[in-house]
Amino acid sequence: MNAFTPTEGQIALAESLRRGDRRNDLAVTHVDAAAYTDPARHIAEQERLFSRLPLVIAPSALLPRNNMAVPHDGFGKPLLVTRDGEGKAHVFLNVCRHRGTRLVEGGEPVCQSRLVCPYHAWTYKTDGSLIGLPRSDAFPGLDKGDFHLKRLPTLEAGGMIWFAFDEAADFSEAARLGEDFDAFALAGQHLFRRRTHEVAANWKLIMDAFLESYHVQRLHSNTIGPFFQDGIASADTIGAHQRSAVGREAALEALAARDWPTLRSAITYTYQLFPGTVLIISPDYMNLMVLMPQAHDRVLVEDFMLIPEPPETEKALKHWEKSWNLLDEGVFAGEDFRAAALGQQGLQSGAIDRLTLGTMEAGIRKFHDSVEAALA
């Protein structure tokens, strides 16, 4: 498939927007406040969602070259994301197999073909294999093949790196989503910026914000709201994942197009990857947000901004810096994340025992149904 050809599903959403389709079976629904405030729910979600399901950990662009490694601590265990000498992505436990020492420190990418433990200098390749240890005579009979790094199930598809803590995790839906991401040429993007936010809110309050367009003209009235048409949206599902499209202030006739430049000028596509990842396709760049719950009222959100190619001029750099500041600092941190934190405060006060969802917020209900099904 041509990397720049929309998929049939993406075209179908555009057609739905152009026709102005409206579902007549939608009704006002509710979500219990306890879903956001109960510490026991957080524990259950960690055990049954974030410990069993495939999770996005980063875009492929985080590791643009072979023999790279990035430590990652957001999911509760020390992880190491690598791209080996052959270009294959892996997620390992960032733990030396000798005495359990953290193998790579910090949180920034390192570019090297050998990973050396800082304690006793056991040495690994980026494919996880143990290749050397000092004074090997002190370990008579040791088979290095038995001491490779602990690899977790990993899939790289469509420009995304997925992993799972559960050896039995099913990556088939992740592979299907990769076909959609290939249509955006996600794998060929350049990582411009990344930043991790700590938000004093339940992770689902942030997911909720990207499952409805009702707030766009209100919360974002001074930033991106004027770019969008109010209530012009459509959505569908890929398994437990949701795919939505919101109409921008371009002419509706543009929605009949079959090329990406025209479609992306008219539509913002958003993928809500279950359980906790969001991919937003703006006209000339993309934002990937990975949510990592830390407690029932605290979540880390890592925002990656992806652009078509590295900026080569000062003008290009300023252009992308402006976009980054608008989205990461303004729209996300200043508006969406702030609203989630304010919502958490309100829900924990006990003022309401359930949230009320209108027909423009049906995606939230679908998301919570998926959460409930996983917990059941």
Helices and strands as residue ranges (DSSP letters): H 8-19, E 29-32, H 34-37, H 39-48, E 55-59, G 60-62, E 68-72, E 79-83, E 89-93, E 110-111, E 114-116, E 123-125, E 130-132, G 136-138, G 144-147, E 151-152, E 154-157, E 160-163, H 172-183, G 186-188, E 190-199, H 203-209, H 216-219, G 225-227, E 228-238, E 241-248, G 252-256, H 260-266, E 267-273, E 277-281, E 286-295, E 298-307, H 314-324, I 325-337, H 338-348, E 354-357, G 359-361, H 362-375
